[in-house]
């Protein structure tokens, strides 16, 4: 590569390089002058709105001389592009990327069928999409995506790839992968994992379960690709239905680690919500011991290495706890599973052995709704089979966060509604907090904006957070406090005493704090059958919100709960709006003097 001038990566759609092309950021996402590369593998990404079918050349381009220092034709680099025309599949172009990946471009239409897979080679294992699920394909239309070979397989050891209907045992379309292809090196790191247990099933590219049954006791190992981060969990259990995937009524073990120890917790699943106590009842994803049951799992060992967390434990196939689901020995057991983040895991939490789950509920909910194909396991199968493969690590940068919104001069009348948290581009990226309920506050149609309120000015908040305390998933009275997380009603007494509430509550006749009426429920919802895992595909929040529809309860026009407040000198400069019931749903309130400038 030339060292003079101003070299940059450039791409173009014309036959030859020239100033009509466009500059591409380097592997760090920057358009700085390129540094010297020597025997280094890098990955550069196409700008938004550009796909591989639009590109004719890739060059190192000198912006001062308007000349290329090196150029490659994309059709020669790709080397391999075929068209599928077969029944359910039309106009599907495959091209080979690094050996661990296969990309698709110009994908016009695939009809989603419950049992349709992308398959390859003789092992008939499913190729993984970006999310790594081992289940049926959804419907695709005009979408580019990447398939990753599982484990140690790559294009050099694979002969063919096909779209396959497992119910009819019919190949809907296929391609033959030629030998000795010239493809760039893979940046995927392969992490083999093995154990002495005789059975193994791969639930997801990042989760596998192994087991052995002896004397009515199941010895189980769950291995999960969780990286080196502490605030992650993996959950595995039995569905609430014997014939389909169902979270409600299910029974799961939740596994997580701190710095030194692994934890094995037995959970009862009664609602799509974190464990919540309202009007004397505990509902949601609750520790068995908190709802009158017992922990039926016996921890054995736990370890973490190369980013793989391993948990070994035992459980009777049939327990004495009425809240537990049996592991069936003579027929398949319908299972459920999840992997997600914990809200917080600090020293006190570890000492108390108390688990604060963030998206056990939401991840289980999403996975159970999105996994179109059940994953039953026959724990007592006579033939011992290991259907697992090696884990892989891929360094993908996090998606760019949506632009934050700040209401510096809000109207005296402000509307609060609920909506989806938006994934890593949304609430989590904006606040650096993990959403506990999958929902967040939408203020005048915007996701958790920062509000700037003036002292001695009266504001009226019209709150549509739900008013039925027997339905905690849809009951979110608005409160304003000096602590950032919310969920005040679920705090222990000693923690409640540390929180100052400035608006949103009143005293009962007995002197207890209770929330003001939350109003009818109004939620921004996804259309039916939309994959919530793809929220991060939206480049801007406006595009995301425009894909949602507002649904309100109540008879006729929904009635809000009205919260009227006038900040005064006793209010600190920084407060938070949040939910009485759910944790991590709101954001910041800045309290300013009447003549104070906003910095």
N, C-alpha and C positions, 0 to 999 in steps of 0.2 A: 504494500500500500504506500502511495506517495506521502511524503511528510510535509511538503510545501503547500501553500494556499490554505483554503478552508474546506477540508474534506468532510463530507457528510454522507450518510446512507440516503440513496434516492431510489424511487420506484416510478414507473410510468406505464401507461397503457398504449403508447405509440410503438411502432416497430423498433425505433432506435432511441437511445438516451438523448435527452435535451432539456432545455429549461422549462418545457411544458410538463415535466414530471413533478413530483412532490417529495419533500424531505420527510424522512422517517426517523423517529427517535431511536437512539441507541438502546442497548440492552438494559440501561437504567431508566429508560423513559425520557431521556433528555435529548435536545437537539444541539448540544454543544459540539465544538470541533472534535472530530474523532481522535482518540489517542492511538498509539501503535498497538496492534494486536500481533501476538506471536504464538502460534499453536494453541489458540484459545477457542473454545466452543462458546458461542453466544446465541441468544434467541432474541429476535426483534419482532415486534407485533405491528400489524397493519393498522393504520389510523381508522377511526370510526367511520363506518359507511363504505369501507373498501374491503373487497374479498379477493381471493386468489384468482378468480376468473377474470378480474379487471386488470391483472398485471401481466405485462409482456417482458419487462426487464427489471433487474436489480443491479444497482451500481454504487460504487464509491465515487461520489460526484464532487468536483471542486467548484464551489460557488463563485470564486474569484475569476477563474478562467472559463467557466461554463463548459468544462470538459470532464469526461469520466476518467478516473484512474484505473478502473477495473469494472467489467460488466459481465453479467451472466444472463442468458435468456431463461425465463422462468419455465418455459415448456421443456427445455433441456434439463434443467435442474430437477424438475418434478419427475420426469422420465416415464411416468406411468399414469395414464388416465384412460378409463374405460367408461362406457355408458351401459346402464342396466335398462332393459325393457322387458318386464315380465310381470304380468298380472297386477299385483297391488303396487308395484314399484315402477316409477317412470322418471326418466331424466335425472338419474342419480350418478354423479361423477365421483369417483374415488381417486385420491392421489396419495402417494406415499410420502410421509414426513420422516422424521427420525425413526429408527427401527422399531421403537416401542409404540408408535402412533400411526393411525390412519385418519386422514382428514376427508371431509366431504365438501363439495362445492356444488352450486347450482342444484340444490336439492329441491325439486319442485313439489313432489307429493309422495308421501307414504301413508297409507291408510292404517291407523292404529288398530290392531286386533289384540285381544287379551293374551294370546299365546305366541305373538310374533317376536322373534329374537333376531339380532345380528349374530351369526355364528361363523366359526372358522375351524379349519384343520380337522383332524379325525377325532379329537377329544370332545367335540360338540359343546364347548364351553362358550358362554356368552361373552362377546366383546363388551367392554365397559364404555359407557358414555362419560361425559365430563363428571357426573355425579357418582359413578362407580357402582350403580345398582345392578343387581344380577337378575332383573325381572323384565317384564314385557315392554316392548317399545310403545311409546305414545304416538300420537299423530304428529307428523312433521310437514311443514309447508313453507318453502322458501327460507329454510334455516340452515346455516353452516354449523357443523359441530365436529368434535374430535372423538374418535374411539381409541381407547388404550388397551393394548394387549395385557392380559393379566400375568402376573408373576414373571417368569424368565422367558416367556415366549416373545418372539418378534417376527418381523417380516421374512427374515432369513430362514426361519424354521417353520413357516406356514405356507401351505400350498394353495388354499382358496379361502374366500370369505363369502358369506351368503346371508340373505334375509330368510329366516326359517320359521314356519308355523308348526309349533310342537304338537298342537292338537290334531292336525291332519297329517303330520309328518311330511309336509310338503315344502320344497324349496321354492321361494317366491322370486328369487333372483340371486345370481352369484357372479363372482369374478375369479379368474385364475391369477394368482400372484406369480409373476415371472421370477426366474432365478437370477442371481448375481446382479441385483439392482444397485445402482450408484445412488445411495441416499445419505443424508447428513447423519452425524453421530447422535445418539440418544443422550439426553440430559437426565434421564430417569435413573434413580438409584434403586437397585434391587436389594431387598432385605429378606433373605430366607428365614423361615421359622419352622421348627418341627418339635414334636413331643411324643412320648411313648404311648399315648392313648390310641386305641385302635380305630376310632371313628372320627371323621372331621368333615364339616360342611362349611363352605364359604357363603356367608350371608350377604356380604358386601365386599368390595375390593379392600376395605380397611377393617373388616371384622370377620373372624372365623371362630367356630365353636367346635371343640373336641370333647369326647365323652367315653365313658365305659360304665356298664351296668353290672353290679354284682351284689347279690343278696338283698335286692330291693333298694339299694342305695346307688344314686347316680354320682359318679365322680366327673366333674366338668372342668374344662379349661376354656376361658374366653380370652382370646388374644385380639388386641385392637391397635391399629396404627394411630396413636394419639399424639405423636410427637413428644417433645420434652416438656410441654406445658402442663401445669398442675390442675388447672381449672377446667378439666374435661371429665366426662363420665361416659360409660358405655352401659347399656341396659339390655337385658335379655329375659324373656319370659313366655308365658302361655297366654294365648288369645282368650278373650272373653267368650268367643264362640268356637265350637268344635269344628265348624265347617268353613269359616271365613275369618279374615283378619278383622279383629275388633278390639279396640283398646278398652272400652267400658266393660267392667267386670273381669278384666285381665289381672294377671299376677306376674310381677317382674322382680328380678334382682338387679340392683343398681350398683355398679362397680366404679370406684374412683381411687385416686392415690393422692397423698400429700408428699412431702419430701422423702419420708422414710417408710411409710406404711401404706398398705392397701386396705380398702374397706369394702365389705360385702353387706348390702342392706336389702332387706325384704320389703317390697312395696306393694300396696293395694291400690288398684286403679279404678276409681268410681266416677271421674269427671275429667274433661279436657282442661284441667287447670291445676296450678300448684295447690298443695294441701292448704285448705282454707277453713277456718272456723267462723261461722256466722249463725246467729240465732240458735246457739247450742249444738250445732252439728258440724262435724268435720267431713269435708268432701274434697275430692280431687286425687292427686297423686300423693298418697300418704304412707309414711313409714308404718308397717304393720303394728309395731309396738305402740304407736300413737292412737290407734283405733281399736285397741283391745286384742290384737293378735300377737304373734311372736315371730322372731326371726328364725326361719326354718333352715337357713344356710349356715354351714360350718366352714369358715375360712381355713384354707390350708397354707398356701404360699402366694406371694405376689412379687412381681419384679418389673423392672423397666430397663430396656436397653435398645439402642439404635432407634429410639422413637416408638418401640413396640411395648405396650403395657400388657402384662400377662397376669391373669387372676385364676387361681385354682381353688375349688371349693367343692363341698359335698352337700347333697340334699336327698332325703327319702323320696322315692318315686311318688308315694302318697303320704302326706303329712297329717298331723292331728289338728292343724289350724284350719278352721272352716273357711277362712278367706283365701287359702292357697288352692291353686289349680294343680291337679295331678299330672305328672309326666307319664304318659301311657306307654306300656311296655309291649303290647301286642298289636298296636295300630298307630298310625301317624298322629303326632301331636301338632296342632296348629300353633305356630309361634309368632311372637312379636319381638321387635328389637329397636334400639335407637342408640345414637351417639350425639352428644351435645355438650353444652357448657354449663358450669355451675355459676350461680350469681356471685357468691363469695366463698372463699375457703381460707380462713385465717387461723391463727393459733388457737383462739378460743373455740372456734368451730370444731377444730380437730380434737381438742381436749374433751369437748362435750359430746363428741361423736354425733353431732347434729349436722345433717346434710341439707343445705339450702339449694334446691334445684332450680335452674333457670329454665331450660328448655327441655327437661324431661317430658313435660306435658306437650309442648309445642312440637318438638321433634317427633315424639311418638305419634302425635296427631297427624303431622304432615306425612310421615312415612306410612302410616296405616292407610291414609286416604290415597296416597300416591302409588303405593305398591299394588298394581292391578292384579298381580299374580301371587296367590298365597305361597308360603314357604313352609310346608309341614316337614317335620322331622320324625322319623321312626326310630326312637331311642333304642328299641329292643330288636332291631333288625339282625337277622342271623348272619348275613354276610358283612364282614367288617370292611368298610370302604373309607378311604380318605380322598375327599373331593375338594381339597384345598390347594392353594398355590401361594407363591412368595408374595410378600408385601412389596410395595414400591413407594418411593418418595419422589415427588415432583415439586420443585420450587416455583409456585405460581404466585405472582404479586397479588396483594388484595385489590379488589375493585376500587375504583375512585369513588370517594364519598360524594353524595349529592350536595349541591351548594346549600349551605346553611341559610336559614331565613331569620331575620331579626325585625320585630315590629318596634321601631323606635318611637313612633307616635301613634299608638293604637287608638282605635275608636273607643269611646266610652262604653260601647256595647260590643262584646266579644262573644263568639260562639265556639263552644267546645263540643266536639264529636269524637268518636272512636274510629280507628282504622288499623290496617295491618302495619307492622313495624317497618317493613321495607327491607329487611335483611341487612347484609353488611354495608350496603350503600346508604341505608336509612338510619334507623334509630341507633343501632350499634355503632356505626361509623361516625354519626354526628355527636353522640354523647359519650362514646367510649365505655358505655355500660351495656350489659347484656339484657335484652328484654325478657321479662319473666313470663309474660302472658301471650306473646305474639301480637299484642295490640299496643297502640300508643295514642296519645291525644293528638287530634287534628284541630288546629285553631284557625277559624275562618278558612278552612280547607287546606291548611299547610301543616306538614308533619313537624311536631314539637319545635315551633319557632321560639326564640328568646323574646320575652316581653319586657318592655321598659315602661314602668308605671311611675307616675308623678305623685309625690306626697300631697295630701290635702285635695286630691282629685278623686271623685267618685266614679267607680266603674261597675258595670253590670255584666256578669258572666252568665250566659245562657248555656246551661249544661245539659247535654243529652247523653248521660252515662248509664242509664238504666236505674230502675227503682225496686227491683225484686231481690231482696237479700237471700232468698232461697235458691237463687241462680247465680253463684259467685262469679262464674265466667262472664256474665253480662251485667254485673252490678258494680259500678265504679263512680261513686260520689266523688266530686272534686274537692281536694283539700290543698291548702297552702301552708307549707311548713319550712323550718330552717334546716331540714335534713334532706339529702338528695334522692332517696330511694323510694319513698312512699310505702304503701302497704301497712299503714299505721295499725289497722285493726288486727294484724297478725303478729305484731311484736309482743314480746314478753313484757311483763309489768315493769321490770327494771329498765328496759330499753325505752318503753313509752315515756317514762319520767324524764328522759334526756331530750325529748323532742318538744319543741314549741310549735303549736298550731295557731296560725294567725287568722285563718278564715276557713269555713266549710264545715264546722261542727257546732253543736249546741249541747247543753246539759239536759239530761232527763230529769224527771221528778226525783229520782234517787241520787242525782248528782253525777251519773255516769256520762262520759262523752259518747255522743252518737252523731253520725254524719247527717247533714242536711239532705233533703230529698234530691236524688240524682237526676230526676226528669225521665221522660221516655227515652228509649234506647235508639240512637242513630249511629249506624256503623257504615263506613266505606268498605265495600266488599269486592272481592274478586268475582269475575263471572264464573259460572259453573264449569267444572272440569279444567280449570286453569291450574298449572303447576306452580305452586308458590315458591319452589326452589329457584325459579327463573326471575324472581323479582329484581335480582341484580343485573339482569339483561337490559333494564331500562337505564339509559344514560343520564336522564334528568328526572327529578321528582315530578315535574309537571306531566311528563309522558306517562309515568307510573300512575299518578292519580287519575289521569284521563282514561286509564284502562279500568278503573274501578267504578262502581255504582253505589249511590247512597241509599241505604235501606233503613227505614224508620219504623218502629213499633207504635203501638197506641191506636186508638180509634180516631180516624180522620187525621187532622193536623196534629203532629206530635207536640206534646207540651214539655217545655224545658223546666229544669230546676233552675231557679234564679239565685245566684250568689252575688250579693252587693257588698262592695268593700271600698274603704277609703284609707289608703296607706297614710300613716302619720309618722311623727318623729320617733316613735318607739320601734318602728319596723326597721330591721337591719337592711343594709344595701343589697344583700343577695338572699333571695328566697327561692323556693321551688314549688311548682304546681305538680300535683301527682294524684294518684288514686287512693282512696280509703282502703280498698281491697287488695289491689294488685301492685306488685313491685316493679319499678323501672318502667314507667309509662309516660312520664312527663319530663320537664326540663326547667330552665332557669327563668326566674323573675327578677329583674333589676329594679330596685326602688331608688328613684332619683328625687332630688329637691326640685321645686318648681322651676328654678332658673338654672339648673345644673346642665352643663353640656354633656353629650354622650361621647365617651371615648372609645 
